[in-house]
Amino acid sequence: MHTLIVFNPGHFHAALALRYRHRMLSDDVFVYAEDGPDLERFLTLVEIFNRREADPTRWNLKVYRGADCLERLIAERKGNVAIVAGKNDRKLDSVARLQEAGFSVLGDKPWLIDGKDLSRLARVAASEPMAMDIMTERHDQANRLQRAFTKIPGVFGEFLKEGSRPALSMLSVHHLLKTVNGQPLTRPVWYFDTAVQGEGITDVTTHLADLALWLTDRGEDCVYDRDIELVSARQWPTDVPLETFERITGLPDFPENLRQRVAGGKLNYLCNARIEFALRGVLTHVEARWDLRIPPGGGDLHEGIARGTLSDLVVEQSAATRYVSQLTVFPRNPGRIFDESLSQAVAGLQLEFPGLSVQQIEGGYRASIPSALRTTHEQHFSRVLDEFLEYADSREPPRGMVSDVMAKYALLARAKSLSSGTPTAS
């Protein structure tokens, strides 16, 4: 049984990790934070989890407020595992200091918003106790099924490595004005300060780069300087009107530190990014966009396409799928041989995906993933926490975890430099 510590929970992801009770965690949770609205939002969301009618949690939060919260946390040592989900410009420093003090650390992404601390990141990633970043997209069932099919030669073949089209492409669209756990999400004002939050090329792209590493993994650690070649990178802004900014942050006006990026009553928020790179010889394209608000009845969007020599594997989450992630297999040469290979593959995946089936549609096959296997994005944070605690107990992180952390953050740091024309330090 572990006792959890939460440090400076500035991002709502810290609360989502506590959405459900955990068999390996005490109900007592110690929170150390600077006083202010970030902390209050965290406490409110956790209290909603405690008071809900269905499957309520029983977290007993013991809160210390103060500017010396990190020093107090280390001195009092109320637990042995810590969650860090605060300001991104301080993230790696917080993770490193807690790790050096003997805590296992689960840190929200991104750990880096530029390339100046890559050498420190390397030390943290390779040191004990374990430090792990929160990568939720590996727990989406459609993504997991896509990865499973890429490893079946009779269904996917190999990643296409000829032609100009990316063999792996991913698009993720999020929304600045959204709801979490059924409640309108209030974001801290520093979320819009790219010097603190980071630019778009180092935010959601962290998840997409991580998915790319995971999907192309064939049993060997990724070495950035050997296995990744950056081709292109660019960023562009989303204009946030004052009315929308007020709804998101609760502030009636743009603060002074953001005024230099305000024109015509709109904040020029540099949050969108597109990167193209060769990964283990696989041409990969990732794009992350932030729209202002979710359309009525809508949600976040995701598309992931793996192009193989025998088939394309397409994951889609959109209005067409009712915002539930869905996998479709499009064979290049339809016919009896492919049908038999796909049928054998589905049968062989029953242990990992019990109840999995496929239905023929025009041009391909739609995977039917049983609802009992599915989890929502908000539920994925609990899955990551379970995984982290198991690894921390065994003191055996999975193969590739350290190299993947270094590869994706080195890639994004260099992509940021390429998009801005500035050199990257190490």
Helices and strands as residue ranges (DSSP letters): E 2-7, H 13-16, E 25-33, H 37-51, E 60-65, H 69-76, E 81-84, G 88-90, H 91-100, E 104-107, H 118-126, E 131-133, G 137-139, H 141-150, E 168-177, E 179-180, E 183-184, G 189-192, H 194-197, G 200-202, H 205-216, H 224-227, E 228-241, H 242-249, G 256-261, E 262-263, E 266-279, E 282-293, E 301-307, E 311-317, G 319-321, E 326-331, H 336-348, E 357-361, E 364-368, G 371-373, H 377-394, H 401-420
